[in-house]
Amino acid sequence: MKNLINLFKLIELTRSQVQYGYLLSGVRRDDLSNLAEHHYLVTFMAWQLAVNLKEAGAKVDVQKVLEFCLVHDLGELMGGDISGPYAGINKRARRFAKAFEEENQKYLSQFFGTNAKQFKKAGKEILDAKSDEALIAKLADYLECSAFMAYVGVMTKTAKKFNFEKTSNYARKLKDKTAKKILQEFLVEWFKQINRTDYQEILRK
């Protein structure tokens, strides 16, 4: 338990670690999201996706999905955030950024005490998502990115296409057929509505 004191202090830094990768997407400095906000929203979205998929008959370990979400960008606490469009253009930079993030995760594992191995395993898997739970977490990651960009008003056609392709790619890789079908249908509807957010209309429904 003693390790948790320093771990919890470090985690508080997520409030201040800005996601600079959004700058190339047109997000202004004052509107940039931080790691704490992003992690919370990704986890919330993935939780609801996983719960609904499980209710529909898909074989999904909800707890694993949540664990992946809570650690998926934790390596960026020490730096390494990279813009999606830039990573697509400069593959070498993307490899370096991912290697840096993985190294950061290894370093941070020492603060997890007896759960160090579990954290390292989850951190490594989320960087190269293969299990359905990791894929759902990654899908939620880009789902939140698209929601944030729409929220701050920079969801261009190019950005929409980028995020749709990313999330659709994760959905296609799902082994569970029920989860795959439901998420593919959900993504089509999500990106149809992404730029049309009327909060008064939502609250009236």
Secondary structure, 3 states (H helix, E strand, C coil): CCHHHHHHHHHHHHHCCECHHHHHHCCCHHHCCEHHHHHHHHHHHHHHHHHHHHHCCCCCCHHHHHHHHHHCCHHHHHCCCCCHHHHHHCHHHHHHHHHHHHHHHHHHHHHHHHHHHHHHHHHHHHHCCCCHHHHHHHHHHHHHHHHHHHHCCCCCHHHHHHHHHHHHHHHHCCCCHHHHHHHHHHHHHHHHHCCCCCHHHHHHC
